Amino acid sequence: MIVTVTLNAGLDRTLTVPNFQRGQRHRASQGLTLAGGKGINVARALKRLDVPVVATGLAGGRTGMRIIEELTTEAILNDFVRIVDESRTSTAVVDPTAGSYTEINEWGPHVGPDELAMVLEKLAYLSRGADMVVFSGSLPRGVDDGFYAEAIRDLHRHNVRTVLDSEGQPLRLGAEAEPFLVSPNQSEAEGLVDHEFRDDEDCINALERIADLGPRNVLITSEAACFGLFREDRRRVMYRAQAARVEPVSAVGSGDVLLAAFLAARLAERPLDEALKSAVAAGAASTVELGAGRFDPREASRLQNSVRVDELEPVPAR
């Protein structure tokens, strides 16, 4: 079983509005409402891959109740801590004629110390039966930047593998706590190493620099490819996986689907190159559907044949 943790869960509304223009009145041609947040997206994708998963985190107010209802409707097992402050709602506008995606995110709730303590207690209970715990997304207001790091170290003491996908200081501190895997996107990875990536060499160097912070494995995702550094058989191996070419509807949440598919393949003990191939194919398949974490496993299977995986050599020191 995998446990996913979403501290800043929300309700995601996606509206399809052809010929969207600022300052004008429009009528949406389609609407979709889902429980959202990166950890929930991972849980949704794992559910579609038939991997046992439990989603946990924080849910507050009427919006929090709606988040739990939506998860239950999707038959995603969940066990959230209820908090006083209202969970956030995010609104996105998709314009299929222009190929544009406009997203508006609320700040999210303020979380108190007692509520955080309940999350840690819940996590200690759920992790007893877990193969892995995945921490995803931003931290709500009132939560210290070191929360992920503290939780990761605590789970290590109980021999539970951890995965982290966040940004900024929570990602840096969490990486230093030596999780099993960190999975930032390119922008988040650039922030971690303090420079932009211009080519593959920059990505390879970033893999090594991030791995030196503490995580056992590193996976960097981008629109065109993903790069991974893994410790296996007492050596480091690095790969580049080129994404399959598709006509995207929305790329939001594709990195969460990629991560879920990679974890599912590794739990099934598939080799690294095969795991990366299925992960990138699933991420690509998710971009042709509206709704983060949604994808058709049959489409992902079809796209696997067009994914190229290459093992990489370390960049020589200058």
Sequence and secondary structure as in RCSB ss.txt:
>XXXX:A:sequence
MIVTVTLNAGLDRTLTVPNFQRGQRHRASQGLTLAGGKGINVARALKRLDVPVVATGLAGGRTGMRIIEELTTEA
ILNDFVRIVDESRTSTAVVDPTAGSYTEINEWGPHVGPDELAMVLEKLAYLSRGADMVVFSGSLPRGVDDGFYAE
AIRDLHRHNVRTVLDSEGQPLRLGAEAEPFLVSPNQSEAEGLVDHEFRDDEDCINALERIADLGPRNVLITSEAA
CFGLFREDRRRVMYRAQAARVEPVSAVGSGDVLLAAFLAARLAERPLDEALKSAVAAGAASTVELGAGRFDPREA
SRLQNSVRVDELEPVPAR
>XXXX:A:secstr
 EEEEETT EEEEEEE TT  TTS    SEEEEEEESHHHHHHHHHHHTT  EEEEEEEEHHHHHHHHHHHHHTT
  B  EEESS  EEEEEEEETTTTEEEEEE    B  HHHHHHHHHHHHHHGGG SEEEEES   BT  TTHHHH
HHHHHHTTT EEEEE  HHHHHHHHHT  SEE  BHHHHHHHHTS   SHHHHHHHHHHHHHHS SEEEEE SSE
EEEEEEETTEEEEEEEE      S  TTHHHHHHHHHHHHHHTT  HHHHHHHHHHHHHHHTTSSSTT   HHHH
HHHGGG EEEEE      
